Amino acid sequence: MKIIEITTEFIKLQDLLKLASLVSTGGEAKIAVVDGQVTVNGEVCEQRGKKIRPGDIVAYRGRELTVTYADQ
């Protein structure tokens, strides 16, 4: 599982996909989420603005990632 550090309270799902280099553009992230290709905590999530916080697990195309605060 890949761990992404954030410096804010949360990160939007589509931004996390871009930050983790799972997609290359915002448009690609939007399509992946809206098409139901992304899961958050084991459930399909079609909200590209979904707030992802530490402890949440995001999966896309067989890859899993989570976030943690950079200062921890």
Helices and strands as residue ranges (DSSP letters): E 2-6, E 11-12, H 13-19, H 26-34, E 38-40, E 43-44, E 51-52, E 57-60, E 63-69
